[in-house]
């Protein structure tokens, strides 16, 4: 390791002792996003950081020596070959070069409050900017995941699959096992909305499970991956395996909620949502209602798209328990009150699940026709409608 850069060497020693970025950051008193930038060579680090990491990782003075020997490097050197941007963009690039970017939320803000039609152009613009700089494969993967999810919910399945491939490839290039696992887990969840073949999705979920074995401390990643696998097993009707997967998912969710630092890409409300959804598919209606009520309490009011999906999940659980009238009333309210720009195939898939259970329990309910009519409305993406109401059926096809 004597010829390795400081960041590369830091990552090697950190992974060798089995510490996550967050764990090491807590021990040395630095922000985990800053450490991530140092490891990727975006930030130079410092002698103090090297000394503290040597102490926590038990590496003697290896990191300190590497830091003191490394040549001075200007951040601008990496972008000098890129065509000079517009003045405002140049100012933005210099700012980001100075402070670093470690997460889409750093540049997109509260993106869960932004309708897909408005979010997609911003995602693409940020990704194009990163590609021009030819760096930060991890952030490219995260942005590609968000683009793929947005395209999927807008009905652009063919384009979405290309972006899923890009997300996996970028994560693998970044050599981040946790991110590679997340990319696969999120593709599985979107694949269920897209109605891709379930055996194919199960294979992808199993890949994600294997990747998490290399990052045992990433509790948020483990929760996402367990959710994806439990979803697929429940959809396949493999009740025993799905029940075991649900138990593992609940355990991962408990670890997530007990974690001292809550991640922003997979939150406790999402863990409860996933648990509740699997409960519904397994016929555990009461347990699902309890879990989804907890999720609604934890989900911010401003995230109206997320809250609509939680309401529809609760509707499905009510229908499973036989309270068909309440289920239909809640589902209808969720769709009627949801602004047009938030209507997407993920929401319609959740509503179609409610309709399927109601059709099984009480097929003659008059309100079913109204729910079917609402499901025939188009989803929206980039300011235009997509799809043709094919989500209005009562089965999974």
LUMSESE-896432 format. One record per residue (C-alpha): residue in one letter; x, y, z. Coordinates in steps of 0.5 Angstrom, whole numbers, plus 500, padded with zeros to 3 digits. Layout:
% residues N
r,c1,c2,c3
a,X,Y,Z
...
END
This chain:
% residues 397
r,c1,c2,c3
x,500,500,500
x,506,505,500
x,505,507,493
x,497,508,494
x,494,515,495
x,492,518,502
x,484,517,500
x,485,510,497
x,490,508,503
x,485,510,508
x,479,506,505
x,483,500,505
x,485,500,512
x,478,502,514
x,475,496,510
x,480,492,513
x,478,493,520
x,470,493,518
x,468,500,520
x,463,504,516
x,464,511,514
x,459,513,519
x,463,509,524
x,470,512,523
x,467,519,522
x,464,518,529
x,470,516,532
x,475,521,529
x,470,527,530
x,469,528,522
x,463,528,518
x,462,522,514
x,461,525,507
x,467,529,508
x,471,522,509
x,467,520,503
x,470,525,499
x,477,524,502
x,477,517,500
x,475,518,493
x,480,524,492
x,475,530,492
x,478,533,498
x,485,533,500
x,484,531,508
x,489,534,513
x,495,531,518
x,490,532,524
x,485,527,520
x,491,522,518
x,493,522,525
x,486,521,528
x,485,515,523
x,492,512,525
x,490,512,532
x,483,509,531
x,485,504,525
x,491,501,529
x,495,503,523
x,501,506,527
x,503,512,523
x,502,509,516
x,496,514,514
x,500,520,517
x,506,518,513
x,502,517,507
x,499,524,508
x,506,528,509
x,509,525,503
x,503,526,498
x,504,531,493
x,500,538,493
x,494,537,488
x,489,543,485
x,482,541,485
x,482,545,478
x,487,540,475
x,482,535,474
x,477,539,470
x,482,543,466
x,481,539,460
x,473,541,460
x,470,546,456
x,470,552,460
x,462,553,462
x,458,559,463
x,460,564,468
x,454,562,473
x,456,555,472
x,463,556,473
x,462,559,480
x,458,553,482
x,463,548,480
x,468,552,484
x,464,552,490
x,462,545,489
x,470,543,488
x,471,547,495
x,466,544,499
x,465,537,496
x,458,534,494
x,457,527,497
x,449,526,496
x,444,528,492
x,440,531,497
x,446,536,498
x,444,539,491
x,437,537,490
x,435,539,497
x,428,536,499
x,427,532,493
x,421,528,496
x,417,534,496
x,418,535,488
x,413,532,483
x,417,528,478
x,415,533,472
x,420,538,476
x,425,533,479
x,427,529,473
x,430,535,469
x,434,537,475
x,437,530,476
x,439,530,469
x,442,537,469
x,446,535,475
x,448,528,472
x,451,531,466
x,455,536,470
x,458,530,474
x,459,527,467
x,463,533,465
x,468,533,471
x,469,525,470
x,469,524,477
x,464,521,483
x,462,515,480
x,458,514,487
x,454,520,486
x,453,519,479
x,450,512,481
x,445,515,486
x,443,520,481
x,442,515,476
x,437,511,481
x,433,517,482
x,432,518,475
x,431,511,473
x,425,511,479
x,422,517,476
x,422,514,469
x,419,508,472
x,413,511,476
x,412,515,469
x,411,509,465
x,418,510,461
x,420,503,462
x,425,502,457
x,428,508,458
x,428,506,466
x,432,500,464
x,438,503,461
x,438,508,467
x,438,502,472
x,444,499,468
x,448,505,469
x,446,506,476
x,449,499,477
x,455,500,473
x,457,506,476
x,456,503,483
x,460,497,481
x,465,502,479
x,465,506,485
x,467,500,489
x,462,501,494
x,458,494,496
x,453,498,500
x,451,502,494
x,451,497,489
x,446,493,494
x,442,499,494
x,442,500,486
x,439,493,486
x,434,493,491
x,431,499,489
x,431,496,482
x,427,490,485
x,422,495,488
x,421,499,482
x,421,493,478
x,415,490,482
x,411,497,479
x,413,496,472
x,411,488,473
x,418,485,471
x,418,477,471
x,418,476,479
x,424,470,478
x,428,476,475
x,427,480,480
x,428,475,486
x,435,474,482
x,437,481,483
x,434,481,490
x,439,475,492
x,445,479,489
x,443,485,493
x,443,480,499
x,450,478,498
x,453,485,497
x,450,487,504
x,454,481,507
x,461,485,505
x,458,491,509
x,455,488,515
x,454,495,519
x,450,499,514
x,443,498,517
x,440,502,512
x,442,498,506
x,440,492,510
x,433,494,511
x,432,496,504
x,435,490,501
x,431,485,506
x,425,489,504
x,426,488,496
x,427,481,497
x,421,480,502
x,416,484,497
x,418,479,491
x,417,473,495
x,410,475,498
x,409,476,490
x,411,470,488
x,406,467,494
x,412,463,497
x,409,464,504
x,414,461,508
x,420,464,505
x,416,471,505
x,414,470,513
x,422,469,514
x,424,474,510
x,419,479,514
x,422,477,520
x,429,479,518
x,426,485,515
x,423,487,522
x,430,486,525
x,433,490,520
x,428,495,521
x,429,495,529
x,437,496,528
x,435,502,523
x,431,505,528
x,436,504,534
x,442,507,530
x,444,514,532
x,445,517,526
x,438,516,521
x,440,516,514
x,436,520,509
x,435,515,503
x,432,510,507
x,428,512,513
x,424,509,519
x,417,510,516
x,420,507,510
x,422,501,514
x,415,501,517
x,412,502,510
x,415,496,507
x,413,491,513
x,406,493,513
x,406,492,505
x,409,485,506
x,404,484,512
x,398,485,507
x,401,480,502
x,401,475,507
x,394,476,510
x,396,480,516
x,392,485,516
x,392,488,523
x,399,488,524
x,400,491,517
x,395,497,519
x,399,498,526
x,405,498,522
x,403,503,516
x,399,508,522
x,406,508,525
x,409,510,518
x,404,515,517
x,406,518,524
x,413,519,522
x,412,521,514
x,413,529,514
x,406,532,511
x,410,535,506
x,411,529,502
x,405,528,499
x,407,523,494
x,409,518,500
x,403,520,504
x,399,518,499
x,402,511,498
x,402,510,505
x,394,511,505
x,394,506,500
x,398,501,503
x,393,502,509
x,387,501,505
x,390,495,502
x,391,492,510
x,384,494,511
x,381,491,505
x,385,484,507
x,382,485,514
x,375,485,511
x,373,492,512
x,372,494,505
x,368,500,506
x,373,503,510
x,378,501,505
x,375,504,499
x,373,510,502
x,381,511,504
x,383,509,497
x,378,514,494
x,380,520,498
x,388,519,497
x,387,519,489
x,382,524,489
x,386,529,494
x,392,528,490
x,394,533,485
x,395,531,478
x,403,532,478
x,403,526,483
x,399,521,480
x,404,516,477
x,404,508,476
x,407,507,483
x,401,510,486
x,396,507,481
x,400,500,483
x,398,501,490
x,391,503,489
x,390,497,484
x,392,492,490
x,387,495,494
x,382,494,488
x,384,487,487
x,383,485,495
x,376,488,495
x,374,485,488
x,376,478,492
x,372,480,498
x,366,484,496
x,366,484,488
x,359,487,488
x,361,494,492
x,359,500,488
x,365,504,490
x,369,499,486
x,367,503,479
x,369,509,482
x,376,507,484
x,377,504,477
x,375,510,474
x,380,514,478
x,386,509,476
x,384,510,468
x,387,517,469
x,394,518,466
x,400,518,470
x,404,525,469
x,412,526,467
x,416,532,465
x,409,536,464
x,405,530,460
x,401,524,461
x,404,517,460
x,400,511,460
x,393,509,458
x,390,507,464
x,392,500,464
x,393,500,471
x,386,500,472
x,385,492,472
x,384,488,479
x,389,483,478
x,397,483,477
x,397,480,470
END
